[in-house]
Amino acid sequence: MTFPEGQEPPRAIWFSLDEALDLLASLEDARDALLDTGHLPVVMGVEHQIRRLSRRLDFDEPEEDGR
């Protein structure tokens, strides 16, 4: 995600309970669709590679939990 020059993303984002529950339901539906179609392992593999590359490019802090 890119931001206009000089603009940083917000440090905190707040959701109302209803907004959070709607977001959670949408995420669960997306996860279930990935599971049902057999795509979840592929997405997880891509996510792993993105994290590795981000760490090597010093975009992310090293993970502490061994992942």
C-alpha positions as CSV (number, residue, x, y, z in Angstrom):
1,M,0.0,0.0,0.0
2,T,1.4,3.4,-0.9
3,F,0.6,6.8,0.7
4,P,1.0,10.2,-0.8
5,E,4.5,11.6,-0.2
6,G,5.0,12.8,3.4
7,Q,1.8,11.2,4.6
8,E,2.0,8.3,7.0
9,P,-0.7,5.7,7.8
10,P,-2.6,6.2,11.0
11,R,-1.1,4.6,14.1
12,A,-4.4,3.3,15.3
13,I,-7.8,2.4,13.8
14,W,-11.0,2.1,15.8
15,F,-14.0,0.1,14.9
16,S,-17.4,0.1,16.5
17,L,-18.5,-3.4,17.7
18,D,-21.0,-3.7,14.8
19,E,-18.2,-2.7,12.3
20,A,-15.8,-5.2,13.9
21,L,-18.4,-8.0,13.8
22,D,-19.1,-7.2,10.1
23,L,-15.4,-7.3,9.3
24,L,-14.9,-10.5,11.1
25,A,-17.8,-12.1,9.3
26,S,-16.5,-11.0,6.0
27,L,-13.0,-12.4,6.8
28,E,-14.4,-15.7,8.0
29,D,-16.5,-16.0,4.8
30,A,-13.4,-15.3,2.7
31,R,-11.4,-17.9,4.7
32,D,-14.2,-20.5,4.2
33,A,-14.3,-19.8,0.5
34,L,-10.5,-20.3,0.2
35,L,-10.8,-23.6,2.2
36,D,-13.8,-24.8,0.1
37,T,-11.9,-24.2,-3.2
38,G,-8.6,-25.6,-2.0
39,H,-6.8,-22.2,-2.4
40,L,-5.9,-21.5,1.2
41,P,-2.6,-23.4,1.2
42,V,-1.6,-21.4,-1.9
43,V,-2.4,-18.1,-0.3
44,M,-0.5,-19.2,2.9
45,G,2.5,-20.0,0.7
46,V,2.4,-16.6,-1.0
47,E,2.0,-14.9,2.4
48,H,5.1,-16.7,3.7
49,Q,7.1,-15.5,0.7
50,I,5.9,-11.9,1.1
51,R,7.0,-11.9,4.7
52,R,10.4,-13.4,3.9
53,L,11.0,-10.8,1.2
54,S,9.7,-7.9,3.4
55,R,12.1,-9.0,6.1
56,R,15.1,-9.2,3.7
57,L,14.3,-5.7,2.4
58,D,14.0,-4.5,6.0
59,F,10.4,-3.5,5.6
60,D,9.3,-5.5,8.6
61,E,10.8,-6.2,12.0
62,P,12.1,-9.7,12.4
63,E,9.5,-12.1,13.8
64,E,10.1,-13.1,17.4
65,D,7.9,-16.2,17.5
66,G,10.0,-18.3,15.1
67,R,7.8,-18.1,12.0
